[in-house]
Amino acid sequence: MLSKKYYTNGQRVYKYDGFKLVFYYKSGVIKASGPFINNCMEGEWKFWRETGQLWQIGNFKSNMKHGLWVRYNREGQEEYMETFEKNKPVKKIK
């Protein structure tokens, strides 16, 4: 997951401070960020479109989707909400 450190244009692929991991698009815009513990995505993560617009917020447990996920459309409106357990959808709320 963290093997490639830079894009060909010199932009960092990610930044890790020992707790929080931030992924970047080739353009330098933040792609995703959240806790990264014991080489696993944990807790709440946020994902953005390359335009910088919020795309989704979701929770991970040991690198698997677990808990509530909310996705937003390009107008910034909530598109859907879904609950996951161990990477599998269990309840679509909207």
CNS distance restraints for C-alpha pairs under 8 A (distance, minus, plus):
assign (resid   2 and name CA) (resid  14 and name CA) 7.68 0.50 0.50
assign (resid   4 and name CA) (resid  13 and name CA) 6.82 0.50 0.50
assign (resid   5 and name CA) (resid  12 and name CA) 5.89 0.50 0.50
assign (resid   5 and name CA) (resid  13 and name CA) 5.26 0.50 0.50
assign (resid   5 and name CA) (resid  14 and name CA) 6.52 0.50 0.50
assign (resid   6 and name CA) (resid  10 and name CA) 5.58 0.50 0.50
assign (resid   6 and name CA) (resid  11 and name CA) 5.48 0.50 0.50
assign (resid   6 and name CA) (resid  12 and name CA) 4.40 0.50 0.50
assign (resid   6 and name CA) (resid  13 and name CA) 5.06 0.50 0.50
assign (resid   6 and name CA) (resid  14 and name CA) 7.87 0.50 0.50
assign (resid   7 and name CA) (resid  11 and name CA) 5.32 0.50 0.50
assign (resid   7 and name CA) (resid  12 and name CA) 6.28 0.50 0.50
assign (resid   7 and name CA) (resid  13 and name CA) 6.20 0.50 0.50
assign (resid   7 and name CA) (resid  26 and name CA) 6.22 0.50 0.50
assign (resid   9 and name CA) (resid  26 and name CA) 7.50 0.50 0.50
assign (resid  11 and name CA) (resid  26 and name CA) 6.09 0.50 0.50
assign (resid  11 and name CA) (resid  27 and name CA) 7.31 0.50 0.50
assign (resid  11 and name CA) (resid  28 and name CA) 6.29 0.50 0.50
assign (resid  12 and name CA) (resid  24 and name CA) 6.81 0.50 0.50
assign (resid  12 and name CA) (resid  26 and name CA) 7.75 0.50 0.50
assign (resid  12 and name CA) (resid  28 and name CA) 7.49 0.50 0.50
assign (resid  13 and name CA) (resid  23 and name CA) 5.80 0.50 0.50
assign (resid  13 and name CA) (resid  24 and name CA) 5.26 0.50 0.50
assign (resid  13 and name CA) (resid  25 and name CA) 6.92 0.50 0.50
assign (resid  13 and name CA) (resid  26 and name CA) 7.19 0.50 0.50
assign (resid  14 and name CA) (resid  21 and name CA) 6.96 0.50 0.50
assign (resid  14 and name CA) (resid  22 and name CA) 5.36 0.50 0.50
assign (resid  14 and name CA) (resid  23 and name CA) 4.24 0.50 0.50
assign (resid  14 and name CA) (resid  24 and name CA) 5.77 0.50 0.50
assign (resid  15 and name CA) (resid  21 and name CA) 5.85 0.50 0.50
assign (resid  15 and name CA) (resid  22 and name CA) 5.21 0.50 0.50
assign (resid  15 and name CA) (resid  23 and name CA) 6.63 0.50 0.50
assign (resid  16 and name CA) (resid  20 and name CA) 5.85 0.50 0.50
assign (resid  16 and name CA) (resid  21 and name CA) 4.55 0.50 0.50
assign (resid  16 and name CA) (resid  22 and name CA) 6.44 0.50 0.50
assign (resid  17 and name CA) (resid  21 and name CA) 6.86 0.50 0.50
assign (resid  18 and name CA) (resid  36 and name CA) 7.72 0.50 0.50
assign (resid  18 and name CA) (resid  37 and name CA) 7.95 0.50 0.50
assign (resid  19 and name CA) (resid  35 and name CA) 5.61 0.50 0.50
assign (resid  19 and name CA) (resid  36 and name CA) 5.51 0.50 0.50
assign (resid  19 and name CA) (resid  37 and name CA) 6.21 0.50 0.50
assign (resid  20 and name CA) (resid  33 and name CA) 7.00 0.50 0.50
assign (resid  20 and name CA) (resid  34 and name CA) 5.43 0.50 0.50
assign (resid  20 and name CA) (resid  35 and name CA) 4.45 0.50 0.50
assign (resid  20 and name CA) (resid  36 and name CA) 5.58 0.50 0.50
assign (resid  21 and name CA) (resid  33 and name CA) 5.54 0.50 0.50
assign (resid  21 and name CA) (resid  34 and name CA) 5.62 0.50 0.50
assign (resid  21 and name CA) (resid  35 and name CA) 6.07 0.50 0.50
assign (resid  21 and name CA) (resid  36 and name CA) 5.75 0.50 0.50
assign (resid  22 and name CA) (resid  30 and name CA) 7.01 0.50 0.50
assign (resid  22 and name CA) (resid  31 and name CA) 7.47 0.50 0.50
assign (resid  22 and name CA) (resid  32 and name CA) 5.77 0.50 0.50
assign (resid  22 and name CA) (resid  33 and name CA) 4.29 0.50 0.50
assign (resid  22 and name CA) (resid  34 and name CA) 6.76 0.50 0.50
assign (resid  23 and name CA) (resid  30 and name CA) 6.02 0.50 0.50
assign (resid  23 and name CA) (resid  31 and name CA) 5.28 0.50 0.50
assign (resid  23 and name CA) (resid  32 and name CA) 5.14 0.50 0.50
assign (resid  23 and name CA) (resid  33 and name CA) 6.24 0.50 0.50
assign (resid  24 and name CA) (resid  28 and name CA) 5.53 0.50 0.50
assign (resid  24 and name CA) (resid  29 and name CA) 5.57 0.50 0.50
assign (resid  24 and name CA) (resid  30 and name CA) 4.41 0.50 0.50
assign (resid  24 and name CA) (resid  31 and name CA) 4.77 0.50 0.50
assign (resid  24 and name CA) (resid  32 and name CA) 7.02 0.50 0.50
assign (resid  25 and name CA) (resid  29 and name CA) 5.43 0.50 0.50
assign (resid  25 and name CA) (resid  30 and name CA) 6.22 0.50 0.50
assign (resid  25 and name CA) (resid  31 and name CA) 5.65 0.50 0.50
assign (resid  25 and name CA) (resid  50 and name CA) 6.70 0.50 0.50
assign (resid  27 and name CA) (resid  50 and name CA) 7.89 0.50 0.50
assign (resid  29 and name CA) (resid  50 and name CA) 6.21 0.50 0.50
assign (resid  29 and name CA) (resid  51 and name CA) 7.62 0.50 0.50
assign (resid  29 and name CA) (resid  52 and name CA) 6.37 0.50 0.50
assign (resid  30 and name CA) (resid  48 and name CA) 6.77 0.50 0.50
assign (resid  30 and name CA) (resid  50 and name CA) 7.57 0.50 0.50
assign (resid  30 and name CA) (resid  52 and name CA) 7.03 0.50 0.50
assign (resid  31 and name CA) (resid  47 and name CA) 5.70 0.50 0.50
assign (resid  31 and name CA) (resid  48 and name CA) 5.10 0.50 0.50
assign (resid  31 and name CA) (resid  49 and name CA) 6.60 0.50 0.50
assign (resid  31 and name CA) (resid  50 and name CA) 6.79 0.50 0.50
assign (resid  31 and name CA) (resid  52 and name CA) 7.98 0.50 0.50
assign (resid  32 and name CA) (resid  45 and name CA) 6.93 0.50 0.50
assign (resid  32 and name CA) (resid  46 and name CA) 5.47 0.50 0.50
assign (resid  32 and name CA) (resid  47 and name CA) 4.27 0.50 0.50
assign (resid  32 and name CA) (resid  48 and name CA) 6.16 0.50 0.50
assign (resid  33 and name CA) (resid  45 and name CA) 5.59 0.50 0.50
assign (resid  33 and name CA) (resid  46 and name CA) 5.56 0.50 0.50
assign (resid  33 and name CA) (resid  47 and name CA) 6.79 0.50 0.50
assign (resid  34 and name CA) (resid  41 and name CA) 7.24 0.50 0.50
assign (resid  34 and name CA) (resid  42 and name CA) 7.38 0.50 0.50
assign (resid  34 and name CA) (resid  43 and name CA) 7.20 0.50 0.50
assign (resid  34 and name CA) (resid  44 and name CA) 6.07 0.50 0.50
assign (resid  34 and name CA) (resid  45 and name CA) 4.40 0.50 0.50
assign (resid  34 and name CA) (resid  46 and name CA) 6.61 0.50 0.50
assign (resid  35 and name CA) (resid  41 and name CA) 6.10 0.50 0.50
assign (resid  35 and name CA) (resid  42 and name CA) 5.44 0.50 0.50
assign (resid  35 and name CA) (resid  43 and name CA) 6.25 0.50 0.50
assign (resid  35 and name CA) (resid  44 and name CA) 7.18 0.50 0.50
assign (resid  35 and name CA) (resid  45 and name CA) 7.19 0.50 0.50
assign (resid  36 and name CA) (resid  40 and name CA) 5.33 0.50 0.50
assign (resid  36 and name CA) (resid  41 and name CA) 4.70 0.50 0.50
assign (resid  36 and name CA) (resid  42 and name CA) 5.82 0.50 0.50
assign (resid  37 and name CA) (resid  41 and name CA) 6.55 0.50 0.50
assign (resid  37 and name CA) (resid  42 and name CA) 6.48 0.50 0.50
assign (resid  40 and name CA) (resid  61 and name CA) 7.85 0.50 0.50
assign (resid  40 and name CA) (resid  62 and name CA) 5.28 0.50 0.50
assign (resid  40 and name CA) (resid  63 and name CA) 5.01 0.50 0.50
assign (resid  41 and name CA) (resid  60 and name CA) 5.89 0.50 0.50
assign (resid  41 and name CA) (resid  61 and name CA) 6.76 0.50 0.50
assign (resid  41 and name CA) (resid  62 and name CA) 6.09 0.50 0.50
assign (resid  41 and name CA) (resid  63 and name CA) 4.62 0.50 0.50
assign (resid  41 and name CA) (resid  64 and name CA) 7.61 0.50 0.50
assign (resid  42 and name CA) (resid  59 and name CA) 7.01 0.50 0.50
assign (resid  42 and name CA) (resid  60 and name CA) 4.73 0.50 0.50
assign (resid  42 and name CA) (resid  61 and name CA) 4.96 0.50 0.50
assign (resid  42 and name CA) (resid  62 and name CA) 6.01 0.50 0.50
assign (resid  42 and name CA) (resid  63 and name CA) 6.50 0.50 0.50
assign (resid  43 and name CA) (resid  59 and name CA) 5.02 0.50 0.50
assign (resid  43 and name CA) (resid  60 and name CA) 5.07 0.50 0.50
assign (resid  43 and name CA) (resid  61 and name CA) 6.39 0.50 0.50
assign (resid  44 and name CA) (resid  57 and name CA) 6.98 0.50 0.50
assign (resid  44 and name CA) (resid  58 and name CA) 5.60 0.50 0.50
assign (resid  44 and name CA) (resid  59 and name CA) 4.38 0.50 0.50
assign (resid  44 and name CA) (resid  60 and name CA) 6.52 0.50 0.50
assign (resid  45 and name CA) (resid  57 and name CA) 5.77 0.50 0.50
assign (resid  45 and name CA) (resid  58 and name CA) 5.45 0.50 0.50
assign (resid  45 and name CA) (resid  59 and name CA) 5.97 0.50 0.50
assign (resid  45 and name CA) (resid  60 and name CA) 7.43 0.50 0.50
assign (resid  46 and name CA) (resid  54 and name CA) 7.54 0.50 0.50
assign (resid  46 and name CA) (resid  55 and name CA) 7.75 0.50 0.50
assign (resid  46 and name CA) (resid  56 and name CA) 5.92 0.50 0.50
assign (resid  46 and name CA) (resid  57 and name CA) 4.53 0.50 0.50
assign (resid  46 and name CA) (resid  58 and name CA) 6.59 0.50 0.50
assign (resid  47 and name CA) (resid  54 and name CA) 6.24 0.50 0.50
assign (resid  47 and name CA) (resid  55 and name CA) 5.49 0.50 0.50
assign (resid  47 and name CA) (resid  56 and name CA) 5.16 0.50 0.50
assign (resid  47 and name CA) (resid  57 and name CA) 6.30 0.50 0.50
assign (resid  48 and name CA) (resid  52 and name CA) 5.71 0.50 0.50
assign (resid  48 and name CA) (resid  53 and name CA) 5.42 0.50 0.50
assign (resid  48 and name CA) (resid  54 and name CA) 4.39 0.50 0.50
assign (resid  48 and name CA) (resid  55 and name CA) 4.74 0.50 0.50
assign (resid  48 and name CA) (resid  56 and name CA) 6.88 0.50 0.50
assign (resid  49 and name CA) (resid  53 and name CA) 5.33 0.50 0.50
assign (resid  49 and name CA) (resid  54 and name CA) 6.32 0.50 0.50
assign (resid  49 and name CA) (resid  55 and name CA) 5.80 0.50 0.50
assign (resid  53 and name CA) (resid  74 and name CA) 7.63 0.50 0.50
assign (resid  53 and name CA) (resid  76 and name CA) 7.75 0.50 0.50
assign (resid  54 and name CA) (resid  72 and name CA) 7.03 0.50 0.50
assign (resid  54 and name CA) (resid  76 and name CA) 7.42 0.50 0.50
assign (resid  55 and name CA) (resid  71 and name CA) 5.84 0.50 0.50
assign (resid  55 and name CA) (resid  72 and name CA) 5.18 0.50 0.50
assign (resid  55 and name CA) (resid  73 and name CA) 6.93 0.50 0.50
assign (resid  55 and name CA) (resid  74 and name CA) 7.82 0.50 0.50
assign (resid  56 and name CA) (resid  69 and name CA) 7.11 0.50 0.50
assign (resid  56 and name CA) (resid  70 and name CA) 5.50 0.50 0.50
assign (resid  56 and name CA) (resid  71 and name CA) 4.27 0.50 0.50
assign (resid  56 and name CA) (resid  72 and name CA) 5.97 0.50 0.50
assign (resid  57 and name CA) (resid  69 and name CA) 5.72 0.50 0.50
assign (resid  57 and name CA) (resid  70 and name CA) 5.36 0.50 0.50
assign (resid  57 and name CA) (resid  71 and name CA) 6.65 0.50 0.50
assign (resid  58 and name CA) (resid  65 and name CA) 7.32 0.50 0.50
assign (resid  58 and name CA) (resid  66 and name CA) 7.98 0.50 0.50
assign (resid  58 and name CA) (resid  67 and name CA) 7.27 0.50 0.50
assign (resid  58 and name CA) (resid  68 and name CA) 5.85 0.50 0.50
assign (resid  58 and name CA) (resid  69 and name CA) 4.12 0.50 0.50
assign (resid  58 and name CA) (resid  70 and name CA) 6.33 0.50 0.50
assign (resid  59 and name CA) (resid  65 and name CA) 5.90 0.50 0.50
assign (resid  59 and name CA) (resid  66 and name CA) 5.53 0.50 0.50
assign (resid  59 and name CA) (resid  67 and name CA) 5.56 0.50 0.50
assign (resid  59 and name CA) (resid  68 and name CA) 6.25 0.50 0.50
assign (resid  59 and name CA) (resid  69 and name CA) 6.60 0.50 0.50
assign (resid  60 and name CA) (resid  64 and name CA) 5.21 0.50 0.50
assign (resid  60 and name CA) (resid  65 and name CA) 4.55 0.50 0.50
assign (resid  60 and name CA) (resid  66 and name CA) 5.01 0.50 0.50
assign (resid  60 and name CA) (resid  67 and name CA) 7.25 0.50 0.50
assign (resid  61 and name CA) (resid  65 and name CA) 6.44 0.50 0.50
assign (resid  61 and name CA) (resid  66 and name CA) 5.68 0.50 0.50
assign (resid  61 and name CA) (resid  86 and name CA) 7.59 0.50 0.50
assign (resid  64 and name CA) (resid  86 and name CA) 5.57 0.50 0.50
assign (resid  64 and name CA) (resid  87 and name CA) 4.89 0.50 0.50
assign (resid  65 and name CA) (resid  84 and name CA) 5.85 0.50 0.50
assign (resid  65 and name CA) (resid  85 and name CA) 6.65 0.50 0.50
assign (resid  65 and name CA) (resid  86 and name CA) 6.01 0.50 0.50
assign (resid  65 and name CA) (resid  87 and name CA) 4.40 0.50 0.50
assign (resid  65 and name CA) (resid  88 and name CA) 7.35 0.50 0.50
assign (resid  66 and name CA) (resid  83 and name CA) 7.16 0.50 0.50
assign (resid  66 and name CA) (resid  84 and name CA) 4.71 0.50 0.50
assign (resid  66 and name CA) (resid  85 and name CA) 4.65 0.50 0.50
assign (resid  66 and name CA) (resid  86 and name CA) 5.56 0.50 0.50
assign (resid  66 and name CA) (resid  87 and name CA) 6.15 0.50 0.50
assign (resid  67 and name CA) (resid  83 and name CA) 5.10 0.50 0.50
assign (resid  67 and name CA) (resid  84 and name CA) 5.01 0.50 0.50
assign (resid  67 and name CA) (resid  85 and name CA) 6.33 0.50 0.50
assign (resid  68 and name CA) (resid  81 and name CA) 6.98 0.50 0.50
assign (resid  68 and name CA) (resid  82 and name CA) 5.79 0.50 0.50
assign (resid  68 and name CA) (resid  83 and name CA) 4.44 0.50 0.50
assign (resid  68 and name CA) (resid  84 and name CA) 6.48 0.50 0.50
assign (resid  69 and name CA) (resid  81 and name CA) 5.60 0.50 0.50
assign (resid  69 and name CA) (resid  82 and name CA) 5.24 0.50 0.50
assign (resid  69 and name CA) (resid  83 and name CA) 6.06 0.50 0.50
assign (resid  69 and name CA) (resid  84 and name CA) 7.56 0.50 0.50
assign (resid  70 and name CA) (resid  78 and name CA) 7.05 0.50 0.50
assign (resid  70 and name CA) (resid  79 and name CA) 7.48 0.50 0.50
assign (resid  70 and name CA) (resid  80 and name CA) 5.84 0.50 0.50
assign (resid  70 and name CA) (resid  81 and name CA) 4.47 0.50 0.50
assign (resid  70 and name CA) (resid  82 and name CA) 6.59 0.50 0.50
assign (resid  71 and name CA) (resid  78 and name CA) 6.03 0.50 0.50
assign (resid  71 and name CA) (resid  79 and name CA) 5.41 0.50 0.50
assign (resid  71 and name CA) (resid  80 and name CA) 5.48 0.50 0.50
assign (resid  71 and name CA) (resid  81 and name CA) 6.55 0.50 0.50
assign (resid  72 and name CA) (resid  76 and name CA) 5.54 0.50 0.50
assign (resid  72 and name CA) (resid  77 and name CA) 5.37 0.50 0.50
assign (resid  72 and name CA) (resid  78 and name CA) 4.44 0.50 0.50
assign (resid  72 and name CA) (resid  79 and name CA) 4.85 0.50 0.50
assign (resid  72 and name CA) (resid  80 and name CA) 7.17 0.50 0.50
assign (resid  73 and name CA) (resid  77 and name CA) 5.55 0.50 0.50
assign (resid  73 and name CA) (resid  78 and name CA) 6.40 0.50 0.50
assign (resid  73 and name CA) (resid  79 and name CA) 5.51 0.50 0.50
assign (resid  79 and name CA) (resid  94 and name CA) 7.62 0.50 0.50
assign (resid  80 and name CA) (resid  92 and name CA) 7.72 0.50 0.50
assign (resid  80 and name CA) (resid  93 and name CA) 7.11 0.50 0.50
assign (resid  80 and name CA) (resid  94 and name CA) 4.84 0.50 0.50
assign (resid  81 and name CA) (resid  92 and name CA) 6.11 0.50 0.50
assign (resid  81 and name CA) (resid  93 and name CA) 5.17 0.50 0.50
assign (resid  81 and name CA) (resid  94 and name CA) 5.21 0.50 0.50
assign (resid  82 and name CA) (resid  89 and name CA) 6.81 0.50 0.50
assign (resid  82 and name CA) (resid  90 and name CA) 7.56 0.50 0.50
assign (resid  82 and name CA) (resid  91 and name CA) 5.66 0.50 0.50
assign (resid  82 and name CA) (resid  92 and name CA) 4.32 0.50 0.50
assign (resid  82 and name CA) (resid  93 and name CA) 5.48 0.50 0.50
assign (resid  82 and name CA) (resid  94 and name CA) 7.20 0.50 0.50
assign (resid  83 and name CA) (resid  89 and name CA) 5.86 0.50 0.50
assign (resid  83 and name CA) (resid  90 and name CA) 5.71 0.50 0.50
assign (resid  83 and name CA) (resid  91 and name CA) 5.15 0.50 0.50
assign (resid  83 and name CA) (resid  92 and name CA) 6.39 0.50 0.50
assign (resid  83 and name CA) (resid  93 and name CA) 7.58 0.50 0.50
assign (resid  84 and name CA) (resid  88 and name CA) 5.23 0.50 0.50
assign (resid  84 and name CA) (resid  89 and name CA) 4.33 0.50 0.50
assign (resid  84 and name CA) (resid  90 and name CA) 5.40 0.50 0.50
assign (resid  84 and name CA) (resid  91 and name CA) 7.17 0.50 0.50
assign (resid  85 and name CA) (resid  89 and name CA) 6.49 0.50 0.50
assign (resid  85 and name CA) (resid  90 and name CA) 6.58 0.50 0.50
